Amino acid sequence: MLVALSIRDIVLIDRLDLEFAAGMSVLTGETGAGKSILLDSLSLALGARGDADLVRHGESQGQVTAVFDVAGPHPVRAFLKENDVDDDGDIILRRIQTADGRTRAFVNDQPVSAGLLRQAGSLLVEIHGQHDDRALVDPDSHRTLIDVFGGLSGDAEAVSKAYAAFKAAEKAVSDHERRIETARKEADFLRASVEELSVLKPQAGEEKDLAARRTDMMAVEKIAGDLNEAFETLNGSASPIPELASLLRRLERKADQVPNLLGQPVRTLAEALDLLEETRGGLEGALRETEFDPRELESVEERLFALRAASRKYSVPADELQTLCETMAGDLADLDAGEDKLAALVEAAQKARTDYDKKAASLSDKRRKAAKALEKAVATELPDLKLERARFIVDIQSDAENRSRSGIDQLEFHVQTNPGTRPGPMMKVASGGELSRFLLALKVCLADKGSAPTLVFDEIDTGVGGAVAEAIGVRLARLAGNVQVLTVTHAPQVAARAAGHFLIAKEAAKPDRVATRVQQIDEDHRSEEIARMLAGSVITDEARAAARKLLTAAE
């Protein structure tokens, strides 16, 4: 429910902080005191269209904050979570309106779009009046209300899921038919392509491996000749190693005779021979490493060039040739076995449609029963609202061939205001006063079935007599047993039924300026305000006595 409303610099309101309780609260005051401004401010916080004219004259911006105490499982919390908005604790809606026409919206101090604020607000508050048709103008909402009233939300959800399954099955049929048709047109090409690619047997990553292998083999081929020449120089018949080894042996025999002369040269020559032997061994190992069959290089190149030729031909990377072959083979399989598969898909679609038709027909029957029950419930409310000659009608038009996610029913609330007149849509047939009373009767019947936690009624008692006003007050009080009710009223019979009473008045704020003030009044002041509502500008003792009588009767 709405627990607090804070307004800053909106039209005639400079600073206003209100706290609300559960049950029914009324807002009263003389004409022009600012009751409509208060509702405009609340509407702004709920996401209504902004207007620069709402900003108090001389100020750069206005602001409205509405705080709601909402139960954990309330739909608004799930909605906020779906949109990544924090929903811990109270739900706080805030709207800033600037004098240049711009607005900013916040939920729990997190910036949001005006659209998201409006959706959240619609889950928290419904505002109704003689000229406010938001709850009645959309026939889709009428269907939802019937489903809620009849406890059919689960059936409606089942129909919605059956519809989704039915449409998915139909799409599978149409997709398969298109695929078969495409395959037929390309059958020869597909068969030749699958045969060619099946022979080629391309593998993912194969092109990269072959290209790397070819590069390595070509590099080896270039250095193989130099390696052979070097190895032959050290290991062939012309190798200097045997001659140097013989020379070293001769010098070693003479070194003992002149050690100071030959010692160093002998050691150096010995080291050189060791290095030459090591070099010969290294060259021999390198030759073994570089050994390859030239035919292998030729084979690698042929395979690589074949893959790249196929890649160009089919306009796909070589790594995707295998996938392409599988897809083409699948298309051919669909073509070869397409009729059997198509028949199976058609049968599945027919079963899905039959399942939907069964569920939709059952829901339609239940809706008609719920509609009759709602008509009967509303009819019991109409006489006390001086609509005893009127009829409330739920018009249901069903077409089994007009399938939709919500079923096969087009549903709209109609009324007949007088016997002998033609029934028609409520918004077109009922006058302003009649519309407000029909609305109240509906809300009473639907109070515990999906209503927003806070209902606001804006002067729905305008133009009605005392008995009707009393009936309206009784029903608003009854509504307040299930939801929070805020009512702007000029009817003392309605005001007397409230648990909380707010008096709206204008007073001087600054020289040549006025401001709207709102205060919650106690029982004594309530009696005086209701007496004013009864008597007008001059409050008589008779009016005061009548006011006390109204309050006593309400208790």
Secondary structure, DSSP 8 states (H G I E B T S, - for coil): -EEEEEEEEETTEEEEEEE--SSEEEEE--TTSSHHHHHHHHHHHTT----GGGB-TT-SEEEEEEEE---TT-HHHHHHHHTT---SSSEEEEEEEETTS-EEEEETTEEE-HHHHHHHHHHHEEEEETTB-TTTS-HHHHHHHHHHHTT-HHHHHHHHHHHHHHHHHHHHHHHHHHHHHHHHHTHHHHHHHHHHHHHH---TTHHHHHHHHHHHHHHHHHHHHHHHHHHHHHHSTT-SHHHHHHHHHHHHHHHTTSHHHHHHHHHHHHHHHHHHHHHHHHHHHHHHHT---HHHHHHHHHHHHHHHHHHHHHTS-GGGHHHHHHHHHHHHHHHHHHHHHHHHHHHHHHHHHHHHHHHHHHHHHHHHHHHHHHHHHHHHHTGGGT-TT-EEEEEEEE-TTS-BTTBSEEEEEEEESSTTS--EEHHHHS-HHHHHHHHHHHHHHTTTSS--SEEEEESTTTT--HHHHHHHHHHHHHHTTTSEEEEE-S-HHHHTT-SEEEEEEEEEEETTEEEEEEEE--HHHHHHHHHHHHH-SS--HHHHHHHHHHHHHH-
